[in-house]
């Protein structure tokens, strides 16, 4: 059978089956204009709740000026080659030192991309003899890394410490002397906005022999007294053996890092294939990330504003009876009882009648008959935006369904 014919005629995922109807509207939409809480969608102005721009750095004057300055100085070509061969720069080395200090670890390794970096990190750490234990709702980059793992992998239900304990107990009874264990979870789960139970997992290290890797893409720069992330927020950063963060969320940039013991970082520096065999990020990106990191550390008002908006949003959404789960970060989900056909109508009215743009997912991400909106609070939003948005959600839901009851008892 011809490969192309086979691919084209395969049913694919439920989203792929709907792709012709949703492309350019609910998938791959085009937002234009200056990055911020107000942008253009089509020919309308929108109040946007879909940007990974927690601290509002994407269009911050200091960041924009630094990006322009570094681009004029270095251009976008350098470094010319992989970091190991010809791509080392002073900014890279200084950025890693600054990241290690911020994460409270002895050393750090900067990575080109978060997704690529996580997959390669798991591959570099684990052998076919090792166990990988992970939260069932971990991000796709972790799941894809697990697919490449040649050893044993066990999941535990989301944030269920009792089940994790049971898995570790079983592994302890089965493992050989040369079989290591890595537990992987997230600081903040990106769809639900829920924090991982890091403190409880760290406490299990007193009874079980394992190392802990935390993907804190959504907590880094946002949570904690100094923005050091979810581990800092929960007071257990020292118990995290490998701390993984990215610049794609709070930093409104690109690039990632892993922070850990100096010897582990040294081994990763010479063992992560994704970094050894790929060209380094353009020099202006790395230099610009140093500016962003400095603002994360020294501009706490941006972090406070983001979290104030998120808290206001949660309070008002619950106040009108909406089901939002238990988020405690910049991300807030909203679960609505809507069939697929009415979901399209709901989003169209929300955008074109009220000028509100947010992301939405349906089955199979959530149960049939449910749509999940995903609202991302940023430092560029205002409290008046929250009031307007929550009122609009209530109005549109009533218009589309004819019901005033918005809570989903099935999700409680």
PLY file of the C-alpha trace (Angstrom):
ply
format ascii 1.0
element vertex 412
property float x
property float y
property float z
element edge 411
property int vertex1
property int vertex2
end_header
0.00 0.00 0.00
1.24 3.51 -0.76
2.36 5.37 2.37
0.69 8.67 1.43
-2.57 6.92 0.59
-2.47 5.09 3.91
-1.87 8.28 5.89
-4.52 10.30 4.05
-7.17 7.60 4.41
-6.50 6.78 8.06
-9.17 8.12 10.45
-6.62 9.83 12.70
-7.52 11.47 16.01
-10.93 13.03 16.71
-9.34 16.46 16.31
-7.85 15.46 12.95
-11.28 14.31 11.80
-12.70 17.76 12.58
-9.70 19.66 11.23
-11.30 20.88 8.00
-14.13 22.50 9.96
-12.07 24.06 12.73
-8.88 25.12 10.92
-8.25 28.84 11.15
-11.07 29.30 13.66
-10.55 27.08 16.71
-7.27 25.55 15.57
-4.47 27.61 14.03
-6.28 30.95 14.49
-4.40 34.11 13.50
-3.98 36.82 16.12
-2.34 40.00 14.88
-1.14 43.29 16.32
1.07 44.11 19.27
1.29 41.21 21.71
-0.80 41.87 24.77
-4.25 41.57 26.28
-5.76 43.32 23.22
-5.12 41.95 19.76
-6.89 41.52 16.42
-8.67 38.37 15.32
-9.89 38.69 11.77
-11.40 42.14 11.53
-12.32 42.49 15.22
-10.53 43.68 18.34
-10.30 41.00 21.01
-9.67 40.79 24.74
-7.23 37.88 24.66
-6.86 35.20 27.36
-4.74 32.74 25.38
-1.16 33.99 25.52
1.78 32.42 27.36
2.86 35.87 28.50
2.34 35.67 32.25
4.48 38.65 33.26
3.68 40.74 30.21
7.28 40.66 29.01
6.52 39.96 25.35
5.91 43.61 24.56
7.55 45.22 27.59
9.56 48.30 26.51
12.72 47.15 28.30
12.56 43.73 26.69
11.79 45.07 23.24
14.69 47.52 23.48
17.07 44.77 24.59
15.96 42.43 21.79
16.52 45.18 19.21
19.91 46.05 20.67
21.15 42.44 20.72
19.85 41.72 17.23
21.66 44.75 15.85
24.84 43.70 17.63
24.90 39.98 16.88
22.48 39.33 14.01
20.50 36.08 13.87
23.19 33.82 12.37
25.54 33.43 15.34
26.43 31.00 16.75
27.34 29.13 13.58
27.01 25.50 14.61
26.27 23.34 17.60
27.33 24.61 20.97
29.85 21.81 21.48
31.62 22.43 18.18
31.58 26.20 17.69
28.60 27.73 19.44
29.72 28.56 22.99
29.21 32.18 24.05
29.82 34.20 27.17
26.09 34.96 27.43
25.28 31.24 27.46
27.69 30.57 30.31
26.47 33.55 32.31
22.83 32.66 31.72
23.42 29.16 33.06
25.10 30.50 36.20
22.20 32.89 36.76
19.62 30.13 36.19
21.36 27.81 38.64
21.35 30.52 41.32
17.68 31.33 40.70
16.68 27.66 40.85
18.77 27.09 43.98
20.89 24.38 42.37
24.67 24.01 41.93
24.58 24.16 38.13
22.29 24.45 35.11
22.31 23.58 31.42
20.51 25.79 28.91
18.50 23.89 26.27
17.33 25.06 22.86
13.69 24.08 23.32
11.54 22.77 26.14
9.80 19.94 24.25
12.96 18.72 22.57
14.95 19.20 25.75
12.64 17.13 27.95
12.58 14.19 25.54
16.36 14.24 25.30
16.78 14.68 29.05
14.84 11.51 29.83
16.74 9.62 27.14
20.08 10.80 28.56
19.29 9.94 32.18
17.71 6.51 31.88
18.93 3.11 30.71
16.90 0.04 29.81
17.41 -1.17 33.38
15.80 1.86 35.01
12.25 2.63 36.14
10.36 5.77 35.12
7.33 6.70 37.25
5.14 9.58 36.10
1.92 11.45 36.77
-0.71 10.33 34.25
-1.47 13.93 33.25
2.10 14.93 32.44
2.72 17.06 29.36
3.09 15.50 25.91
6.87 16.15 25.91
7.21 13.87 28.93
4.93 11.24 27.39
6.98 11.25 24.18
10.16 10.92 26.22
8.61 7.93 27.97
7.82 6.35 24.60
11.53 6.38 23.82
12.45 4.89 27.20
13.62 1.31 26.73
13.12 0.38 30.37
10.11 0.06 32.63
7.54 2.85 33.03
4.65 3.12 35.46
2.09 5.90 35.77
0.08 6.97 38.79
-3.28 8.78 38.72
-3.01 12.55 38.66
-1.70 13.92 41.97
-2.63 10.69 43.74
0.13 10.28 46.31
-1.35 7.10 47.75
-1.16 5.38 44.36
2.35 6.74 43.79
3.33 5.23 47.14
1.85 1.90 46.06
3.78 1.98 42.76
7.04 2.76 44.57
6.40 -0.02 47.08
5.97 -2.50 44.25
9.10 -1.29 42.49
11.14 -1.56 45.69
10.12 -5.20 45.94
11.04 -5.97 42.31
14.03 -3.81 41.42
17.54 -5.09 41.18
20.62 -3.45 42.64
21.45 -1.76 39.31
17.92 -0.48 38.64
17.39 3.22 39.40
14.07 5.04 39.72
13.09 8.47 38.38
9.76 10.05 39.37
8.50 12.74 36.98
5.74 15.26 37.60
4.90 18.88 36.88
5.04 21.96 39.04
1.88 23.32 37.42
-0.23 21.23 35.05
-0.75 23.47 32.06
-4.35 22.62 31.18
-5.84 22.55 34.68
-3.66 25.15 36.41
-3.35 22.74 39.35
-0.05 22.50 41.19
1.66 19.15 41.48
1.92 17.76 45.00
5.65 18.29 45.13
5.96 18.55 48.90
4.22 15.19 49.35
6.36 13.52 46.69
9.56 14.87 48.24
8.44 13.47 51.60
8.31 9.98 50.06
12.07 10.15 49.47
12.51 9.44 53.17
11.11 5.94 52.55
11.95 5.19 48.93
15.12 5.48 46.88
14.30 7.61 43.82
15.23 10.88 42.14
12.63 13.54 41.32
12.35 15.50 38.06
9.88 18.41 38.01
8.79 20.11 34.80
7.93 23.61 36.04
7.29 25.36 32.73
4.19 27.10 34.10
5.54 27.82 37.60
9.00 29.17 36.82
9.09 32.96 37.17
5.52 33.11 38.50
5.13 31.15 41.71
7.11 31.40 44.94
8.11 34.43 47.04
10.87 35.28 44.56
9.35 33.70 41.45
11.63 30.68 41.76
8.79 28.32 40.88
6.45 25.77 42.38
9.14 24.12 44.49
9.87 27.46 46.10
6.12 28.07 46.52
5.73 24.78 48.38
8.99 25.07 50.31
10.54 21.91 48.90
12.90 23.08 46.16
15.86 21.37 47.85
14.11 18.01 47.46
13.78 18.37 43.69
16.76 16.63 42.10
16.25 17.88 38.54
14.43 21.18 38.07
13.25 21.86 34.51
11.98 25.27 33.39
11.38 27.19 30.19
11.37 30.75 28.93
8.27 30.09 26.84
5.74 31.06 29.52
6.76 33.70 32.06
9.71 34.72 29.88
7.62 35.15 26.71
10.62 33.87 24.78
12.12 30.52 23.80
14.59 28.12 25.34
14.63 25.92 28.44
16.99 24.67 31.12
17.59 21.90 33.61
19.22 22.63 36.98
20.74 19.96 39.20
23.96 18.73 40.81
27.10 19.94 39.04
28.30 16.47 38.07
24.92 15.53 36.60
24.82 18.73 34.56
28.36 18.02 33.31
27.31 14.56 32.14
24.22 16.00 30.44
26.30 18.68 28.75
28.27 15.93 27.02
25.42 13.43 26.66
22.23 15.16 25.49
22.02 14.34 21.81
19.40 17.02 21.10
21.90 19.69 22.16
25.09 18.14 20.79
23.68 17.62 17.31
21.65 20.81 16.82
22.57 24.41 16.13
22.45 26.73 19.11
19.72 29.34 19.43
20.54 32.73 17.90
22.73 34.80 20.19
20.15 37.61 20.58
17.67 35.08 22.03
20.13 33.95 24.69
21.20 37.50 25.55
17.55 38.55 25.63
16.74 35.73 28.02
19.26 37.14 30.47
17.27 40.40 30.46
14.03 38.48 30.97
15.51 36.48 33.82
16.69 39.68 35.48
13.14 41.07 35.27
11.70 37.88 36.74
14.02 38.23 39.71
13.80 41.99 40.23
10.31 43.06 39.11
8.02 41.34 41.63
5.17 43.74 40.80
4.72 41.95 37.46
4.35 38.61 39.21
1.98 40.05 41.78
-0.20 41.62 39.09
-0.48 38.34 37.18
-1.45 36.38 40.29
-3.91 39.08 41.44
-5.69 38.88 38.08
-5.75 35.07 38.28
-7.20 35.15 41.81
-9.85 37.69 40.79
-10.74 35.55 37.80
-11.16 32.42 39.93
-13.29 34.26 42.48
-15.65 35.77 39.90
-15.99 32.56 37.89
-16.95 30.62 41.00
-19.26 33.46 41.97
-21.47 32.90 38.92
-21.51 29.13 39.45
-18.89 28.07 36.94
-16.90 24.88 37.43
-13.17 25.61 37.34
-11.61 22.74 39.28
-8.90 23.68 41.77
-6.35 25.89 39.97
-3.70 27.82 41.88
-1.58 29.39 39.17
-1.89 31.78 36.23
-3.97 29.21 34.31
-7.69 28.86 34.98
-9.89 26.27 33.23
-13.63 26.71 32.79
-15.79 23.62 32.22
-19.09 24.08 30.41
-21.80 21.59 29.55
-21.91 21.99 25.76
-22.24 19.59 22.86
-19.77 19.93 20.00
-22.20 21.76 17.71
-23.07 24.35 20.36
-19.42 24.79 21.27
-18.76 26.35 17.87
-21.71 28.70 18.30
-20.57 29.60 21.82
-17.06 30.53 20.72
-18.27 32.47 17.68
-20.60 34.58 19.79
-18.00 35.08 22.49
-15.54 36.41 19.91
-17.77 38.35 17.55
-20.43 39.72 19.92
-18.28 40.31 22.98
-14.75 40.49 21.56
-13.28 37.83 23.87
-10.71 35.35 22.59
-9.81 32.25 24.59
-8.73 28.71 23.79
-11.10 25.76 24.08
-10.77 21.98 24.01
-13.42 19.28 23.65
-13.56 15.48 23.65
-11.25 13.48 23.91
-9.36 15.95 26.14
-12.47 16.30 28.32
-15.55 14.02 28.58
-18.20 14.07 25.81
-20.65 16.92 26.21
-18.10 19.15 27.93
-16.01 22.02 26.60
-13.04 23.32 28.56
-12.03 26.93 28.16
-8.48 27.84 29.17
-7.97 31.36 30.49
-4.43 32.61 31.05
-4.02 35.62 33.34
-1.18 38.03 32.59
0.24 41.20 34.04
-1.21 43.08 31.06
-4.81 42.33 32.06
-6.86 44.62 34.28
-9.45 43.79 36.91
-12.12 45.32 34.67
-11.20 42.73 32.04
-12.09 39.99 34.51
-15.49 41.48 35.31
-16.34 41.93 31.65
-15.17 38.45 30.67
-17.03 36.57 33.39
-20.24 38.44 32.63
-19.84 37.68 28.92
-19.27 33.97 29.57
-22.46 33.84 31.62
-24.50 35.72 29.01
-23.29 33.69 26.04
-23.85 30.40 27.85
-27.45 31.38 28.60
-27.99 32.54 25.01
-26.65 29.32 23.50
-28.18 26.79 25.89
-31.23 28.58 27.26
-30.05 27.53 30.72
-28.85 29.70 33.59
-27.37 26.78 35.55
-23.69 26.66 34.54
-22.07 24.28 37.04
-21.21 20.75 35.94
-22.05 18.42 38.79
-20.42 15.54 36.91
-17.06 17.20 37.25
-17.32 17.96 40.93
0 1
1 2
2 3
3 4
4 5
5 6
6 7
7 8
8 9
9 10
10 11
11 12
12 13
13 14
14 15
15 16
16 17
17 18
18 19
19 20
20 21
21 22
22 23
23 24
24 25
25 26
26 27
27 28
28 29
29 30
30 31
31 32
32 33
33 34
34 35
35 36
36 37
37 38
38 39
39 40
40 41
41 42
42 43
43 44
44 45
45 46
46 47
47 48
48 49
49 50
50 51
51 52
52 53
53 54
54 55
55 56
56 57
57 58
58 59
59 60
60 61
61 62
62 63
63 64
64 65
65 66
66 67
67 68
68 69
69 70
70 71
71 72
72 73
73 74
74 75
75 76
76 77
77 78
78 79
79 80
80 81
81 82
82 83
83 84
84 85
85 86
86 87
87 88
88 89
89 90
90 91
91 92
92 93
93 94
94 95
95 96
96 97
97 98
98 99
99 100
100 101
101 102
102 103
103 104
104 105
105 106
106 107
107 108
108 109
109 110
110 111
111 112
112 113
113 114
114 115
115 116
116 117
117 118
118 119
119 120
120 121
121 122
122 123
123 124
124 125
125 126
126 127
127 128
128 129
129 130
130 131
131 132
132 133
133 134
134 135
135 136
136 137
137 138
138 139
139 140
140 141
141 142
142 143
143 144
144 145
145 146
146 147
147 148
148 149
149 150
150 151
151 152
152 153
153 154
154 155
155 156
156 157
157 158
158 159
159 160
160 161
161 162
162 163
163 164
164 165
165 166
166 167
167 168
168 169
169 170
170 171
171 172
172 173
173 174
174 175
175 176
176 177
177 178
178 179
179 180
180 181
181 182
182 183
183 184
184 185
185 186
186 187
187 188
188 189
189 190
190 191
191 192
192 193
193 194
194 195
195 196
196 197
197 198
198 199
199 200
200 201
201 202
202 203
203 204
204 205
205 206
206 207
207 208
208 209
209 210
210 211
211 212
212 213
213 214
214 215
215 216
216 217
217 218
218 219
219 220
220 221
221 222
222 223
223 224
224 225
225 226
226 227
227 228
228 229
229 230
230 231
231 232
232 233
233 234
234 235
235 236
236 237
237 238
238 239
239 240
240 241
241 242
242 243
243 244
244 245
245 246
246 247
247 248
248 249
249 250
250 251
251 252
252 253
253 254
254 255
255 256
256 257
257 258
258 259
259 260
260 261
261 262
262 263
263 264
264 265
265 266
266 267
267 268
268 269
269 270
270 271
271 272
272 273
273 274
274 275
275 276
276 277
277 278
278 279
279 280
280 281
281 282
282 283
283 284
284 285
285 286
286 287
287 288
288 289
289 290
290 291
291 292
292 293
293 294
294 295
295 296
296 297
297 298
298 299
299 300
300 301
301 302
302 303
303 304
304 305
305 306
306 307
307 308
308 309
309 310
310 311
311 312
312 313
313 314
314 315
315 316
316 317
317 318
318 319
319 320
320 321
321 322
322 323
323 324
324 325
325 326
326 327
327 328
328 329
329 330
330 331
331 332
332 333
333 334
334 335
335 336
336 337
337 338
338 339
339 340
340 341
341 342
342 343
343 344
344 345
345 346
346 347
347 348
348 349
349 350
350 351
351 352
352 353
353 354
354 355
355 356
356 357
357 358
358 359
359 360
360 361
361 362
362 363
363 364
364 365
365 366
366 367
367 368
368 369
369 370
370 371
371 372
372 373
373 374
374 375
375 376
376 377
377 378
378 379
379 380
380 381
381 382
382 383
383 384
384 385
385 386
386 387
387 388
388 389
389 390
390 391
391 392
392 393
393 394
394 395
395 396
396 397
397 398
398 399
399 400
400 401
401 402
402 403
403 404
404 405
405 406
406 407
407 408
408 409
409 410
410 411
